[in-house]
Amino acid sequence: MRLTPVRTIGPRAGGLTEMEETAVSGARAVLWQAFVGQRRWGLGAAGLLMIWQICEASVPLLIGAVVDGPVRTGDGAGMALAVGALAVVFGVLTSAGRFGGRWQVAAVQRAAHAARVVLTTHVLVPRAGRVPRRRTGVLLSVASEDAHRVGDINGVLPALAGALASLTVAAVALLAISVPLGLMVLLGIPPLLLVLHLLGKPLERRSGAEQAGAAEATTIATDMLTGLRVLKGVGGEAPALARYRAASRRSLAATLRAAHAESIVVGATITLTASFLAAVALVGGRFAAERRIDVGQLIAAVGLAQFLIGPFNQLGYAGARWAKARASAVRVADVLADAPATDATPLPPEPAHRGLTVRRPGFELHVRPAETVGLAASPDVSTALVDLLATRDADDVAVVWNGTRLTSPAAAAGVIVDRHDSQLFQQSLRDNLITTPASAQRIDAALTAADAGQVAATLPDGLDTVLQERGRSLSGGQRQRVALARALAADPDVLVLHDPTTAVDTATEERIAARLTGMRSGRGTLLVTTSPALLARCDRVVFIDAAGRAAHGTHTELLHGERTYREMVLG
């Protein structure tokens, strides 16, 4: 089940608020906080990867020393000592590479998770200010792929540190072997890095476009799945599918452009580094031929040149990953720069209108404290009203809570909207029912009111039974009753229930209807339904016909006075 979050969901996650507070200053702040938040793992990974790369760079030096020493002189003891030294170096580099890689991945995943938590908290937790309307697919894309790419900064920096450390060791070693060779490497690296950085700029732009295209396609797919029943009802599947295909093609084109830019970056990196290293090897070979360096030094120089392909390639890949991380950080910062999720605009005092009110030109729906109100309407009208109560995003409709106009779900801490298709989570039945600390004491009463006690009784471990994903281990009727029990256990000031009994039989529906009003005694309840059993228990009913005309009265009065209402609820 998914209760639409209109309560404050608690304090922001400890240790993550700095990222949210600083992210509004831009993508650099987002990347900086992603690194600082995982600095222990990231710096540890950087240190280990530097040790790994330095050991790798030392291998050709040791081999060259062995050739010029024990091999040339035939010193057996020296040879054994050299082999032992190589074994130690290989042991160190293997361990450092293994554990450095683990810490690197841990830093990436932890930073990505922190970014996702901050984004979710920012969108859901109420504070002052207005949030511009962002579609679900956009937020999903930012909180998934973009958050991961932001976290990948902790993969880029340790890899970059290891590559630069090995390049430094190699350059110093080459200087020791031959000053011209060392200078060639030292003076050649900076312009090479600059070129690689400039090559990454188009990739950064195209990566942003790629993510925007993916977000658009995700948004349309989400909207289609959410409104599939309505689309089928009006015969809109074909236009909706065409719209998604067009968005998908645009996303594919953006992805291919980004991949093309990435291939250029990686290809240019390989070409430039290979050319550079070939030049180093060529100069070293000439020096050996002229006897300016020994054979062992030539072997070390060629081995270092061959080894340097790896660090140089790391620089190229790091540039591509950095460009993607910056592009995603811009999108994350854009969401976090929005003012948080609440805008409460005071209206003139209305002491006689306490509770929840929905107003639009020519129509007003009011739910007073301790009142149960039914709303009977066609499925599209009912769904639109429930969506409105959940999102508050209509310009021509005012949602008012205790005299205060609301523009976000989180603005009304006393209102919960429970949709007919609410889902259960892959956790214990008890955990599914507890939404607030206070609801733990109301579980038994909520299970009884929702006629869900027998659901717990049939499970192997009762309330401690872990449900399958989305509650698939339960039948449709059982899921609906558990979902209703969770909504009742939350005990909000006003509870909006959307078709809470569509999957249960008539006898169960009668029992639920008889107990529901008792469970909600002293609280406001809005039942959006066409069930006569539920509507008969309402203090009053609002009926909206196909023309949008609203009729008010009790269930009995509307049955006798409104033929369309009678046909809708009695079939």
N, C-alpha and C positions, 0 to 999 in steps of 0.2 A: 504494500500500500504506500501511496505517497500522499501525505497530508501537505497541501500547499502551504509553504512556510510563511505565515503571517504573524507568528510570534517571534520575539527576539530569540535567536538560537544560542545565545550565551556569549560570553566574552570572546574576543578574538584570540586565536591561538597564540600562546606565549612564545616569545622569541621570533615571531614572524611580523610583528607590527612595524618594525623598522622598515622592512621592505615596502609595505604599503604606504608608510608616511613619506618615504623618499622617492618612490617610483613616479610620483607626479612630476618630478623634475626631468624625466625623460628616460630614454633607453639606457643611457650609461649608468644611471642610478639603479635600474633594475638589474643589469648585469653585475654591477659592483656588489649589490646586496646579495645576489645569488652566490657570488664567490665568498663574500665575507661570512655569510650564514653557514657555509660548509668549509670554512678555512682550515679546520683541523684535519678533515679528510683530504681536502684539496692540496694543502701544503705537504701533508704526509705522502700523498701520492706523488707530488712533484719531487720530493726528496728521494724517494725510492726509484722513480724513473730516471732521475739524474744519475744515481749510482749505477743503475742498469746500463745506461748509455755510455757512461764513462768506462765501465768495465768492457763493454763491447769495443769501444775505441782503443782500449789498451791491448786487445788481443793481437792485432797485426804488429803492434810495437814489440810485444813479447816474442812473437814468432821471428821478427827481424833480428831481435837481439840473440835469439837461439842460433839463427843461421850464422851471424857474425861471430858468435862465441863458441859454444860447445860443438856445433856441427863442424865449423872450420878447424877447430883445434883438436877435435876428437876426444873431448873431456867427457867421460861417461858419468862421473858424479855430477858435473855441471848440467848434463843433459837430464838426469833424473830430477835434479832440483828445479829445472825449468819446466819439466812436465808437471811436477807437483804444483808449481806456481800457477800454471795454466788451469789445472784442475780446480784450484781454489778460486781463481777468477771466474771460471764458468759456474761454480757453485753459487758464488755471490750474485752474479748477474742473473742467473735463473731465479733465485729466490726474490731478488729485488724486483725483477720484471713481473713475476707472478703476483706478489702482494701489492706492488704499486698499481698494477692493473685492477686488482680488486678494489682498492681504496678509490681509485679513479672512478670506477663504475658506481661505487657507493655514493661518492660526492655528487655525481650527475643525477642519480635517482632521488637522492634526498633533496637536492635543490629544486628539481622538477616538482616533487611532491609539495615542497614548501610554497612554490609559486602557485600551484593549483589550489592549495588551501587558502592562500591569501586572496586569490581571485574569487573563489567561491564565497569566502567570508565577506569580502568587499561588496559583492552583489547582493548577498542575503541579509547581512546584519544592518539593522536600522540605525541611521544617524541623520543629522540634518543635511539637507540639500536635495536637489533633483537629479535623477539619473535619466539621460536621454534614452529613448527606446532602443534597445539592442535585441536583435532576434536571437532565439535560442541557439541556432546553428552557429552563429558567429561566436557566442560565448563558449560553446562547446569546443570549437576549433581552437580558440585562444587558450582555453584551460587544458587542452590535451596536447596537441602538437606544438603549439608555440611555447607552452610551459616547459615541455621536454627540451626544446631547442635552447631555451634560456638556461636550463640546468646544464646543458652540454658545455657551457663555458668552463665548467669544472673538469671536463674532459680535454678541452682545448689547451688550457693553461699548463697543466702538468705535462702534456705531450710536448708542448712548446718548450717548457723548461728543460726536459730531457734532451730534446733536439739541440737546443742552444748549448747545453753543457757539453755534449759530445762534439759539437762543432768547435767549441773553444779548446777542448783537449786536443782535438785533431790539428787545429791551427798551431797551437803551441808546439806539439810534437813535430809538425812539419817545419816550423821555424828552427827547431833544434837540429833537424836533419839537414835543412837547407833554408837559408834566409829568403832567397827568392821564392821558393815554394810556399813558405809560410806567409809571406806578404801577398802572394797571389791569392791564397785562400782568404786571408783577412780583408784584403781590399776588394775581393770579388763578392763577398757575402752581402754587405749593405746594399749595393745597387740591385742585387738579385732579389733581396727581400722587398725592396721598394717596388720593383716591377710586379712581384707576386701580390703585393698589397693593392696596387692599382688594378690588377686584373680581377681582384675580388669585388670591386665596387659594382660592376654590372650584375654580378651574382647576388649581391645584397638587395638591389632593387628588384630583380626578378624573383627572388625568394619571397619578398613581401607580397608581390602580385600573386605568386603561387598560393600562399596561405590565404589570401583574400578570396581567390577563386574557390579553393577547397571549402572555405567557410560558407560561401554563397551556396554551393551545391549541398553542403550538410544542412543548411537552413531550410532549403526547399524540400529535401528529403524528410526532415523532421516535421515540417508543416504537413506534408502529404500523409505521413503515417498517422499524425495526430488527427487529421481531419478525413481519414480514409472513408469512414462511414458516410460522412456528409457528401464527399465527392461522388461516391457510388449512388447516393440518393438523388443527386441532381445531374448525373451523367457527365461529370467533369473529369473522369479519369484520363481521357485522351489529351485535353489541353494541359492538365497538370503534368502528365508524362512528358509532353513535348517541352514544357517549361524546364523540367528537370534535365532532360537530355541536352537542351541548349546550355544550361548552366554547367552541366558535366563536361560538355565539349570545351567551354571556355576554361574550365578548371584544368582540363587535360592540356589545352594549348599553353596555359601559364606554366604548368608543370614541365612540359617539354622545353619551353624557353629557359626555365631555370636549370633544367638538366643540361641543356646545350651550353649555357654559361658555365655551369660547373665542369662540364667536360673540357671546355676551353681552358679553364683555370688549371685543372689537373694535368691536361695534356701539355700546356705551356710549361707548367712546373717541371714535368718529367723531361721535356725537351731541353729546357734551359739548364737544369741541373746536370743532365747527362752530358751536354756540351761542355759545361764548366769542368766536370770531373774528367772528361776525356782530355781536356787541355792540361789539367793537373798531371794526369798519368803520362801524357806525351812529354811534358817538360821534365818530369822525374826520370823517364827513360833516357832522355838525351843527356841529363846530368850523369846518370850511371854509365852511359857509353863513354862519356868524357872523363870518367873516373873522378868526378867531383863528389860522388857519394858511393858508399859500398853497396855490395849486392844485398846484404841484409837491410840496409836503409832503403834500397829500391823496393824490396819486398814490402817493407813497412809502409812506404809511401803509396805504392799501388794498392795495398790492402786498405789503407786509410781512405784512399780515393774511392774504392769500391764500397767501403762501409758508409761513406758520406752520402751515398744515394738514399739510404734509409732516412737519416735526419732531414735531408733536403725535401724528400717526399712528405715527411711529417709536417714540414713548414707549409707545403702546398695544401695538404689536407686541412691543416689548422686554419689556413686562410679561408678556405671554403666554409668550414664549420663556423668560424668567427663571423663571416658575412651572414650566414643563416641565423646565427644567434642574435646578431644586431637587428636584423629585420624582424625577428619574432619579438625581441625586446621592445621595439617600437609599438607593436600591436598590444603587448601586455601593458605597457605604460599608458597607452591610449585608453584602455579600459579602466585602469586604476586612477587615471586622471579625472574620470567622471566623479562628480560629487556623489557620495554614498547614497544608500537606497531609500531614503525617506524624504518626502516633502509633505509637510502638514501645513495647509493654508487655512488659517482660522476663518470661519464664517461667522456671521452675526449670531449671538447667543440664542439657542433654541431650547429653553428648559423643558418644554413640553415634548421635545423630540429626542429623547435619550435613546441610544441604541444604534442600529444600523439602518441607513437610508440610501436608496438608489434613486437618483432623479435624472430624468431626461425630459425634453419638451413633450408635454402632454401625458406624462406618466410618472408616478412615484410609488416606490415600494418601501415600506417601513417595517422593521422588526423591533418591537419594543422589548426591554428587559422582561424576562419571565413570560414571554409570549411565544407560542408556536404558530408559525405562519406557513401555509402551503402555497406553492406557485405551480400552476398547471399551464403548460404551454407546449408547443411543438418541439421536437428534439433540437432543431437548429436554434430556436429562440432560447431554450433552456441552456444549451451548451454555451451560447454567446453570453448569457447572463452570468453563468458560473465562471467563464473565462474572464469576464469583466471584474467580478468580485475578487478573482485571484490575481489579476495583473494591474488593474486600475489604469489602463492605458487609453481609454476612449476620450476624445476631446469634447464630445457633446454630452457626456454623461458624468454626473457627479456622484461619487461614493462618499458618504458622510458617516463618520463614526463619532458618536457623542458630541455633535456640533462641530466637528473638525473634518474638513475635506481631505481625502486621502488620494495620493497618486502612486502608491506602491503597496504591495502586499504587507511588507514589514511595518507599515505605519500603524496598523491596528494590532496591538499585542493581544487583544482580547477576541480576535476573530480567527476562526479556522475554516477553511474550505476543503471539504473531502469529496473528491470526484468519484464518479461511479466506477471508474477503471483504475482506482488506486492500487498500488502494487505492494507486495510484502517483500521483505529483505531476506537474504540468505543468512539468517541467524536464528536464535531460539525464538519460540513463540512468545515467551515472556518479554524478551528484548524488543520484539516487534510491537508489543503493546505499550511499552513504557516510552513515552515521548517527553515527559518532564518528571522530575523527582516526585511531585505530588501524585502523578498518575499511578505510581506503584501501589498506592493504597486503594485505588479505585478499580483495580483489575477485575476482581471477582464480580463486583456490581456491574461493570461494563460487559463482561462475558455473559452474565445472566440477561441483561437488557437486550443484547444483540443475539441471544439464543445461541451463543458460541461455546457454552460450557461443554457440550458434548463433543465439540471438535477437539478440545484439549484432552478430554477423557479417552478418545479413540487413538491418540498418538502414543507411541511406545514410551516416551519419557514425559508425557504430559506437557506442561508449560515449558519444560527444559528441552523439548525436542527441537533440533535444528531443522529448519525448513529448507527445501531446495530453493534454487534461484527463482525469484519472483513468486515464491510460494507454490511452485508447480506440484509439490507433493500433496497439495490439497485440491479438492474439487472446486469448481467455480463458486458454488454456493457457500462452501466453507471459507474460501478466501474472502468473499464479500462480507460474511458475518464477522470474521476476525478484523477486517478493515474497519467495519462499523464499530466494533468494540474498541479499537484503538482511538478512533475519533471521540467516542464517548468518554474514554478514560482521560483524554487530554483536558476535558471539562473547561472549554473556553466560555467567555461571556456570551458569544454568539457562535453557533455552529451551523454551517451551511452544508447540508447533505444533498448530494446529487444522485437520484435514483439508487438509494441504498439497499433495495430489496429485489432488484430485477432478476437475480440468479437463484432465488429461494422459492420454495413451493408456497402455496396459498396458506396452509396451516402455519408454517414458520413465519410468514409475513404477518399474520394476525397476531401471533405472540409478540413479535418485535414491535408492532404498532402499539399494542396494549402496554408494553413496558417502557417504550421510548419516552413518552411524556413524563412518566414518573422519574426516570433517570435525569431528565433535563429540567426538572422542577426548579423554578427560580432563575432559570437561564433562558436566553433567547435562542430560538431554533428556526431556521428556514429550511423547509423541505421542498426541494425542486423535484417534483415527481408527478406522475399521473396515476399512482396507485390509490384506489379508493380506500383501502384499509388505512393508509397513512393520512390521506387527506381528511378522512372522517374524524381523526384525532386532533386536527388542527383547530386553534381558536378561530381562525379565519383563513380564507383562501383567496388568492388573486389568480384570476384566469385571464390569459392573453390569447385572443383568437387569431386566426390567420391574417386578419386585416390590421393587427396590432392594437385592437381595442381591448382595454382592460376592464374586467368586471370583478367586483368585490362582494364577499359574503361568506357565509358558512358553506360547508360541503353540501349540506342538505338544501340550503337556499339555492345554490347554483345548480344542483341537480334538477330542481323544479323550474327554475327560471331561465336556464341557459341550455338550449338544446345541443349546441356544439360542445359545451362542456360535458354534458351527459354522454354524448357519443364518444368523446375522447377518453373519459375515465372508465366507462363501462364497456367500451368496445362495441 
